[in-house]
């Protein structure tokens, strides 16, 4: 595994060297040599971008390694379920962990009669649903859902990590217990002003200044991962806690799906994605390119009241970010760069804009809405209840079990003036 610190230092050195090369271009530099230097800098930036990708990959691998080592330590210290004798880590008189009870449940073929009362009591505290059926033709054997709290937490964290539009610090999240339609009142009074008043005159009362309200609606659309099977042998023998690993992976699947829906969802029997719901702010001159001036035009197409919001930001995919970073003026100086005082902030001239990389954003190709900017706090993400993760054991899965994730979500832009897009020619 590569050293992350060394990779970061290498990337920083490349950027520093690239800046030094550009600074070396003066009015007296031959045009041919200046072109060569610019080409070298472009290549160096591409290398730096590759290093950024490698750093991100290594960080994830490092986190996975630490998790695996933690699970291995659990095995050695007897806290890993499925072991016998001293390795079980459950002394007489000591309540077993939920994971111990979960695996005891799997080994009991879902009947629970083979579990001791103490283990059964621990398990029952976490049952989301238990189902018992009579033996009838065409009916599955008894099964049940067991939902360790750690698994659900893992699912939620992974969803937020893989979906910037699902993160509560980006948009405005509304969490409800049920999924009934949720009216979202709207009002746009920005075009209405007060008038001059004449002493002694009767105030006008013709209804021309009445406030006009509107309403949008948040529903709850369902998304699931389908069942993923896991054998009992794998669950017991793997160095990983497979139910936790599967919860992590299923969370990533749901996160990617929800991020797409909340970004480009059609709004028809689906969330109204922020790109779909946004209004036009700027049309680029190029079909596959953008200029710094066009970015500024997009920013200033938004009313200053929205531009001052703490949740203001600009959003695009990583390919668009690279194209923006490569913009130069006539002297070869880069026009757009990361602000030195904050990660994830673009500086365009005197304007500093927080940005989010969202791989669900359309690419810079003909007719695509490749960039959105505005007050993301006006985009509402409705979460109907908590995301669910279930572990099911029945005759189709036995002696293993199946794991699945399920969530109900909707999204809507409450004020279309708050978020606008740049569309390619």
C-alpha positions as CSV (number, residue, x, y, z in Angstrom):
1,X,0.0,0.0,0.0
2,X,1.4,3.4,-1.0
3,X,2.1,6.0,1.7
4,X,-0.6,8.6,1.6
5,X,1.6,11.2,3.1
6,X,4.2,10.7,0.4
7,X,1.6,10.8,-2.3
8,X,0.2,14.1,-1.0
9,X,3.7,15.6,-0.8
10,X,4.4,14.4,-4.4
11,X,1.2,16.0,-5.6
12,X,2.0,19.2,-3.8
13,X,5.5,19.3,-5.3
14,X,4.1,18.8,-8.8
15,X,1.7,21.7,-8.3
16,X,4.5,23.9,-7.0
17,X,6.8,23.0,-9.9
18,X,3.9,23.6,-12.3
19,X,3.3,27.1,-10.8
20,X,7.1,27.8,-11.0
21,X,7.1,26.9,-14.7
22,X,4.2,29.1,-15.5
23,X,5.7,32.0,-13.5
24,X,8.8,31.6,-15.7
25,X,6.9,32.7,-18.8
26,X,7.4,36.4,-19.4
27,X,6.8,38.8,-22.3
28,X,10.2,38.0,-23.6
29,X,9.7,34.2,-23.7
30,X,9.5,32.9,-27.2
31,X,6.0,31.8,-28.2
32,X,7.2,28.3,-29.1
33,X,8.9,27.9,-25.7
34,X,5.8,29.3,-23.9
35,X,3.6,26.7,-25.7
36,X,6.0,23.9,-24.6
37,X,5.8,25.1,-21.0
38,X,2.1,25.2,-21.1
39,X,2.0,21.7,-22.5
40,X,4.3,20.5,-19.7
41,X,2.1,22.2,-17.1
42,X,-1.0,20.5,-18.5
43,X,0.7,17.2,-18.3
44,X,1.8,17.9,-14.7
45,X,-1.7,18.8,-13.7
46,X,-3.0,15.6,-15.2
47,X,-0.4,13.7,-13.1
48,X,-1.5,15.6,-10.0
49,X,-5.1,14.7,-10.7
50,X,-4.1,11.0,-11.0
51,X,-2.3,11.3,-7.7
52,X,-5.5,12.8,-6.1
53,X,-7.4,9.8,-7.4
54,X,-4.8,7.4,-6.0
55,X,-4.8,9.3,-2.6
56,X,-8.6,8.9,-2.4
57,X,-8.3,5.2,-3.3
58,X,-5.5,4.6,-0.8
59,X,-7.4,6.4,1.9
60,X,-10.4,4.0,1.4
61,X,-8.1,1.0,1.3
62,X,-6.4,2.2,4.5
63,X,-9.8,2.6,6.2
64,X,-10.8,-0.9,5.0
65,X,-7.5,-2.3,6.3
66,X,-8.1,-0.8,9.7
67,X,-11.6,-2.2,9.8
68,X,-10.3,-5.6,8.9
69,X,-7.6,-5.5,11.6
70,X,-10.3,-4.5,14.1
71,X,-12.3,-7.5,13.1
72,X,-9.2,-9.7,13.3
73,X,-8.6,-8.4,16.8
74,X,-12.2,-9.3,17.7
75,X,-11.6,-12.8,16.6
76,X,-8.4,-13.2,18.6
77,X,-10.0,-11.7,21.7
78,X,-13.0,-13.9,21.5
79,X,-15.5,-11.1,20.7
80,X,-16.2,-12.5,17.2
81,X,-19.4,-14.7,17.0
82,X,-19.5,-18.2,15.9
83,X,-16.5,-19.4,18.0
84,X,-16.7,-22.1,20.6
85,X,-15.2,-22.6,24.1
86,X,-13.0,-19.8,25.3
87,X,-13.1,-18.1,22.0
88,X,-16.7,-17.2,22.3
89,X,-15.9,-14.4,24.7
90,X,-19.1,-14.8,26.6
91,X,-18.4,-15.9,30.2
92,X,-21.1,-17.3,32.4
93,X,-23.1,-14.5,33.9
94,X,-22.0,-12.1,31.1
95,X,-24.6,-10.9,28.6
96,X,-23.6,-11.7,25.0
97,X,-23.2,-9.0,22.5
98,X,-25.8,-8.4,19.9
99,X,-23.6,-9.9,17.2
100,X,-23.1,-13.0,19.3
101,X,-26.9,-13.3,19.6
102,X,-27.3,-12.6,15.9
103,X,-25.1,-15.5,14.9
104,X,-26.6,-17.7,17.5
105,X,-30.0,-17.0,15.9
106,X,-28.5,-18.0,12.5
107,X,-27.3,-21.3,14.0
108,X,-30.7,-21.9,15.5
109,X,-32.3,-22.1,12.1
110,X,-34.6,-19.2,13.1
111,X,-36.6,-21.2,15.7
112,X,-34.9,-19.6,18.7
113,X,-35.7,-22.7,20.8
114,X,-32.0,-23.7,20.8
115,X,-30.8,-20.4,22.2
116,X,-30.3,-19.9,25.9
117,X,-32.7,-17.4,27.5
118,X,-30.0,-14.8,28.0
119,X,-29.1,-14.8,24.3
120,X,-32.7,-14.8,23.3
121,X,-33.4,-11.8,25.4
122,X,-30.6,-9.8,23.8
123,X,-31.7,-10.7,20.4
124,X,-35.4,-9.9,21.0
125,X,-34.5,-6.3,21.9
126,X,-33.4,-5.7,18.3
127,X,-36.1,-7.5,16.3
128,X,-37.7,-5.2,13.8
129,X,-40.0,-8.0,12.7
130,X,-40.4,-11.6,13.6
131,X,-42.6,-13.9,11.5
132,X,-43.7,-17.4,12.2
133,X,-45.8,-19.4,9.8
134,X,-47.6,-22.7,9.8
135,X,-46.4,-25.4,7.5
136,X,-48.5,-25.2,4.5
137,X,-48.0,-26.0,0.8
138,X,-46.2,-23.3,-1.1
139,X,-45.3,-21.3,2.0
140,X,-41.7,-20.5,3.0
141,X,-40.5,-21.7,6.3
142,X,-40.5,-19.4,9.3
143,X,-38.2,-16.5,8.9
144,X,-37.5,-13.2,10.6
145,X,-35.6,-9.9,10.4
146,X,-32.9,-9.1,12.8
147,X,-31.4,-5.6,12.6
148,X,-28.3,-5.0,14.7
149,X,-28.1,-1.2,15.4
150,X,-24.5,-1.1,14.1
151,X,-25.7,-2.4,10.7
152,X,-28.2,0.3,10.3
153,X,-25.7,3.0,11.4
154,X,-23.3,1.7,8.8
155,X,-26.0,1.8,6.1
156,X,-26.8,5.5,6.9
157,X,-23.2,6.6,7.0
158,X,-22.4,5.0,3.7
159,X,-25.4,6.5,2.0
160,X,-24.3,10.0,3.2
161,X,-20.7,9.5,2.1
162,X,-21.6,8.3,-1.4
163,X,-24.4,10.9,-2.1
164,X,-23.6,14.6,-1.5
165,X,-27.2,15.3,-2.3
166,X,-28.3,13.1,0.6
167,X,-26.0,14.8,3.2
168,X,-27.9,17.0,5.5
169,X,-25.2,19.7,5.5
170,X,-25.7,20.3,1.8
171,X,-29.5,20.5,1.4
172,X,-32.4,20.9,3.8
173,X,-33.5,17.5,5.1
174,X,-37.0,16.8,6.4
175,X,-37.4,13.5,8.3
176,X,-40.9,12.2,8.8
177,X,-42.2,9.1,10.5
178,X,-44.5,8.1,7.6
179,X,-44.5,8.6,3.9
180,X,-47.8,10.4,3.3
181,X,-47.7,13.3,0.9
182,X,-46.2,16.4,2.5
183,X,-47.3,19.8,1.1
184,X,-44.5,22.3,0.7
185,X,-45.9,25.9,0.6
186,X,-44.1,28.3,-1.6
187,X,-44.2,32.1,-2.1
188,X,-42.2,34.4,-4.4
189,X,-42.9,38.1,-3.5
190,X,-39.7,39.5,-4.9
191,X,-41.3,41.2,-7.9
192,X,-43.8,43.1,-5.7
193,X,-42.9,46.5,-4.1
194,X,-44.5,49.1,-1.9
195,X,-45.6,52.5,-3.3
196,X,-45.4,56.1,-2.4
197,X,-48.2,57.3,-0.1
198,X,-50.0,60.7,-0.4
199,X,-51.1,62.5,2.7
200,X,-54.8,62.1,3.2
201,X,-55.3,59.8,0.3
202,X,-57.2,56.5,0.6
203,X,-55.0,53.4,0.3
204,X,-55.5,51.4,-2.8
205,X,-57.4,48.2,-2.2
206,X,-57.9,46.5,-5.6
207,X,-56.1,43.2,-4.8
208,X,-53.2,44.1,-7.1
209,X,-50.7,43.7,-4.3
210,X,-52.1,40.5,-2.8
211,X,-49.5,37.8,-1.9
212,X,-49.6,34.8,-4.2
213,X,-48.8,31.5,-2.6
214,X,-48.0,28.2,-4.3
215,X,-47.5,24.7,-3.2
216,X,-45.3,21.8,-4.1
217,X,-45.4,18.3,-2.7
218,X,-42.9,15.9,-1.2
219,X,-43.8,12.2,-1.6
220,X,-41.8,9.1,-0.6
221,X,-40.4,7.0,-3.3
222,X,-39.0,3.6,-2.4
223,X,-35.6,2.2,-3.3
224,X,-34.1,-1.1,-2.4
225,X,-30.9,-3.1,-2.9
226,X,-32.6,-6.5,-3.5
227,X,-31.5,-9.5,-1.4
228,X,-27.8,-10.3,-1.1
229,X,-27.1,-13.9,0.1
230,X,-24.4,-14.9,2.6
231,X,-23.6,-18.4,3.6
232,X,-23.4,-19.4,7.2
233,X,-19.9,-20.7,6.6
234,X,-18.7,-17.4,5.2
235,X,-20.4,-15.5,8.1
236,X,-18.7,-17.7,10.7
237,X,-15.3,-18.2,9.1
238,X,-14.5,-14.8,7.4
239,X,-12.1,-12.5,9.2
240,X,-14.7,-9.8,8.4
241,X,-18.0,-9.4,10.1
242,X,-19.9,-10.1,6.9
243,X,-23.2,-8.6,8.0
244,X,-21.3,-5.3,8.7
245,X,-19.4,-5.5,5.4
246,X,-22.6,-6.1,3.5
247,X,-24.4,-3.3,5.3
248,X,-21.5,-1.0,4.2
249,X,-21.7,-2.1,0.6
250,X,-25.5,-1.9,0.5
251,X,-25.3,1.6,1.9
252,X,-23.0,2.6,-0.9
253,X,-25.4,1.2,-3.5
254,X,-28.3,3.1,-2.0
255,X,-26.2,6.2,-1.7
256,X,-25.2,6.2,-5.3
257,X,-28.8,5.6,-6.4
258,X,-30.3,8.2,-4.3
259,X,-27.7,10.7,-5.3
260,X,-28.6,10.2,-9.0
261,X,-32.3,10.6,-8.2
262,X,-31.8,13.7,-6.1
263,X,-29.5,15.2,-8.8
264,X,-31.2,14.4,-12.1
265,X,-34.4,12.7,-11.1
266,X,-37.3,13.4,-13.5
267,X,-39.9,14.5,-11.0
268,X,-42.4,12.1,-12.5
269,X,-43.0,9.2,-10.1
270,X,-39.5,10.0,-8.9
271,X,-37.7,12.8,-6.9
272,X,-37.4,16.1,-8.8
273,X,-33.6,16.3,-9.0
274,X,-31.9,19.6,-8.3
275,X,-30.6,19.8,-11.9
276,X,-34.1,19.1,-13.3
277,X,-35.8,21.6,-11.0
278,X,-33.3,24.4,-11.4
279,X,-33.9,27.3,-13.8
280,X,-31.7,28.6,-16.6
281,X,-28.9,30.9,-15.4
282,X,-26.5,30.9,-18.3
283,X,-26.1,29.3,-21.7
284,X,-22.4,28.6,-22.5
285,X,-21.1,29.5,-25.9
286,X,-19.4,26.2,-26.3
287,X,-21.0,22.7,-26.6
288,X,-18.2,21.1,-24.5
289,X,-16.4,23.9,-22.7
290,X,-17.0,26.8,-20.3
291,X,-15.2,30.1,-19.6
292,X,-14.5,31.9,-16.3
293,X,-16.7,34.7,-17.4
294,X,-19.6,32.3,-18.0
295,X,-19.1,30.9,-14.5
296,X,-19.3,34.4,-13.1
297,X,-22.4,35.1,-15.2
298,X,-24.0,32.0,-13.7
299,X,-23.1,33.1,-10.2
300,X,-24.5,36.6,-10.7
301,X,-27.7,35.2,-12.3
302,X,-28.7,34.4,-8.7
303,X,-30.1,37.1,-6.5
304,X,-27.6,38.4,-3.9
305,X,-29.9,37.3,-1.1
306,X,-29.3,33.7,-2.2
307,X,-25.6,34.2,-2.9
308,X,-25.1,35.1,0.8
309,X,-26.7,31.9,2.1
310,X,-24.5,29.7,4.2
311,X,-25.6,26.8,2.0
312,X,-24.6,28.5,-1.3
313,X,-22.5,26.3,-3.5
314,X,-21.6,25.4,-7.1
315,X,-21.7,21.8,-8.2
316,X,-20.3,19.8,-11.1
317,X,-18.7,16.5,-11.9
318,X,-14.9,15.9,-11.6
319,X,-14.4,16.2,-15.4
320,X,-15.9,19.7,-15.3
321,X,-13.8,20.6,-12.4
322,X,-10.7,19.6,-14.3
323,X,-11.7,21.7,-17.3
324,X,-12.4,24.7,-15.0
325,X,-9.0,24.3,-13.3
326,X,-7.3,24.4,-16.7
327,X,-8.8,27.8,-17.8
328,X,-6.1,30.4,-18.5
329,X,-5.8,34.0,-19.5
330,X,-3.9,35.3,-22.5
331,X,-0.7,35.2,-20.6
332,X,-1.0,31.6,-19.6
333,X,-2.1,32.2,-16.0
334,X,-4.7,29.9,-14.5
335,X,-7.9,31.9,-13.9
336,X,-9.6,29.5,-11.6
337,X,-7.9,27.8,-8.7
338,X,-8.7,26.4,-5.3
339,X,-8.8,29.1,-2.6
340,X,-5.7,28.7,-0.4
341,X,-7.7,29.0,2.9
342,X,-10.3,26.3,2.4
343,X,-10.5,22.9,0.7
344,X,-13.4,22.6,-1.8
345,X,-13.7,26.3,-2.6
346,X,-13.1,27.7,-6.0
347,X,-11.8,31.3,-6.5
348,X,-12.8,33.0,-9.7
349,X,-11.3,36.4,-9.7
350,X,-12.5,38.0,-6.5
351,X,-15.3,35.5,-6.1
352,X,-14.9,32.5,-3.8
353,X,-17.5,29.7,-4.2
354,X,-17.8,26.5,-2.1
355,X,-18.1,23.6,-4.5
356,X,-19.2,19.9,-4.4
357,X,-18.1,17.2,-6.8
358,X,-21.0,15.1,-7.8
359,X,-20.4,12.4,-10.3
360,X,-24.1,12.2,-11.1
361,X,-23.9,15.7,-12.7
362,X,-24.1,15.7,-16.5
363,X,-20.9,16.0,-18.4
364,X,-20.0,19.1,-20.5
365,X,-21.5,17.9,-23.8
366,X,-24.1,19.4,-26.1
367,X,-27.3,20.6,-24.4
368,X,-26.3,19.2,-20.9
369,X,-26.9,21.2,-17.7
370,X,-23.3,20.7,-16.5
371,X,-23.1,23.2,-13.6
372,X,-25.6,24.3,-11.0
373,X,-25.2,27.1,-8.5
374,X,-27.3,28.7,-5.8
375,X,-28.7,28.3,-2.3
376,X,-28.9,24.5,-1.8
377,X,-30.8,25.1,1.4
378,X,-33.9,25.7,-0.8
379,X,-33.7,22.1,-2.0
380,X,-35.6,19.8,0.3
381,X,-34.8,16.1,0.8
382,X,-37.7,14.3,2.4
383,X,-36.7,11.1,4.3
384,X,-39.6,8.9,5.3
385,X,-38.5,7.1,8.4
386,X,-35.1,5.7,8.9
387,X,-33.4,3.6,6.2
388,X,-34.0,-0.1,6.9
389,X,-31.6,-3.0,6.7
390,X,-32.9,-6.5,7.1
391,X,-31.3,-9.9,7.6
392,X,-33.6,-12.6,6.7
393,X,-33.3,-16.4,7.1
394,X,-35.8,-18.7,5.5
395,X,-35.7,-21.9,3.5
396,X,-34.3,-20.1,0.5
397,X,-31.4,-18.8,2.4
398,X,-30.9,-21.4,5.1
399,X,-28.4,-22.2,6.5
400,X,-27.1,-18.8,5.6
401,X,-29.0,-15.5,5.4
402,X,-29.9,-12.7,3.1
403,X,-29.3,-9.0,3.7
404,X,-31.1,-6.1,2.0
405,X,-31.4,-2.3,2.3
406,X,-34.6,-0.2,1.8
407,X,-35.3,3.5,2.0
408,X,-38.0,6.0,1.1
409,X,-37.0,9.4,-0.2
410,X,-38.2,12.4,-2.3
411,X,-36.6,15.7,-3.3
412,X,-37.9,19.0,-4.5
413,X,-36.6,22.6,-5.1
414,X,-38.8,24.9,-3.1
415,X,-37.7,28.1,-4.9
416,X,-36.6,27.8,-8.5
417,X,-35.0,31.3,-8.3
418,X,-32.6,30.0,-5.7
419,X,-30.7,27.5,-7.9
420,X,-29.8,27.9,-11.5
421,X,-27.9,25.9,-14.1
422,X,-25.4,26.5,-16.9
423,X,-26.4,24.7,-20.0
424,X,-24.0,23.8,-22.8
425,X,-24.7,25.2,-26.3
